[in-house]
Amino acid sequence: MTRKEIENLLKEVKSGQKSVEEALNILQNFPYTDLGFAKIDHHREMRTGYPEIVYCAGKTIEQAIGIFRLMSANENNIIGTRADERMFEAVKEAIPEVVYYPVARIISIQRKKTKSPAGKIAVITAGTSDMPVAEEAAVTAELLGNKVIRIYDAGVAGIHRLVDKLPEIKSSRVIIVIAGMEGALASVVGGLVDKPVIAVPTSVGYGANFGGISALLAMLTSCSAGVTVVNIDNGFGAGFSASMINHMK
């Protein structure tokens, strides 16, 4: 439940539209529900402005269905990350309105309209191979109510591809830069804009990339001020953080 929803409930009790018993029935599972294998945090949206996000990798299909059913019954918007096609098909049988974003590997149910800020978020990748992480970031940001500009395959090996898009990039309020290999793109973008840059190292690259560690270290040691870094392949973390910045007044 959001702060506004609780406020409205209390007003209804005060005005006599709802009894205390009715309000208690609504709040009986507040702030969380214990499913045995998971404790669903209904209080999180009130604390942070965002409902709990479901990390689907490592969960069984039955566990995912149980979590989605409960959150759906509570009229929450739901984002499930790192979900495969098989899990989506199973959840869809239980909840037909579920939507799947295959490249991003995200399952979503939108119960409530999310307020959109005026600012935009740009998502830039160094290469096409970085797209799965980029789509996780972009779809997360969109589901949280943001307008997203996608600029893919604009890495330093052909820097003119990035320069052509600078007007679009500079019109954004937050920029997410996603790169594997040596991770240089984040430093380049950070030196060209006056907006916060969230860098995402990816595990894309040959042997000495060490599964994304070389890109991670390059981004952490960037000489461009204003570049912050999330974990390897963490598109969700970048999209979520960018959304929080974009929603700030």
Steps between C-alpha positions, in 0.01 A plus 500: 500500500611855432494781755211659308295178510542470877413867541178449299413192705538693827284783363229249407504362856485853643206595276313178574525365143691199636482332838805432715445128432506556122822700531658228714410239237677711237807552721518149648796395282676833542796542489583156351361158418697186587464234229745268674755518217475881464389800705323748271566858613177701455653791695780566250299721265406725793865523611670538164231590245553171316346156560722199568680370190514123449835345406383187318831320438544213745131486589284206398206559268260417788668758722483766229130431439428524875679834529338645188153386608531664841642828369242509221215447749629802694474714183876556487693574184741209462842477340672160493859505374716221352200287407520252213231418243396182684431689821305766311276241333423340837424834667284601202280193550430620855483874422404558133578874493870447572738646238845370407799693360720220358823695440480664843378173657240693700147394596263785580147570619382861506207548739541871568602787275845633584555875498749603230761769569578756232862390463629220278754224558749412226626142480817465292686180416849455365397199291201296389616217730427726798130524408362244751641704789393824332144377452485394864592858593270663243193284571547540877511879459193497273297281736585745779343778293792656309545596136805321360722575201692197366833554324658164424834399342672837545831392652845657482609285203281731287467814709317690224196282572487652848570858393205492258269427794638764741198736469266216608735394777536853637121544504474220759504551875688178580725287279566128533811378317542125449826352375707184513852446361714779654198708611633828357165638383392616847805727533444644153134579565579635847740749344241628249191565714389692808262227621549209741637192326428153636751252358421130463790265425398186312654155482533540120859463382793267436703312764682791664166670553465253791122482473458876531760574767723698261205722400397535866848613608529739205167663588586520872828674418348735241648849492164646394325661797134410541532134398365251754514123452267208572585131505591288196197439274274682749266671253219492755706690760589767246140540379368521855759758611447708186126498568554624857717786373253585222207514744679743732357852504 
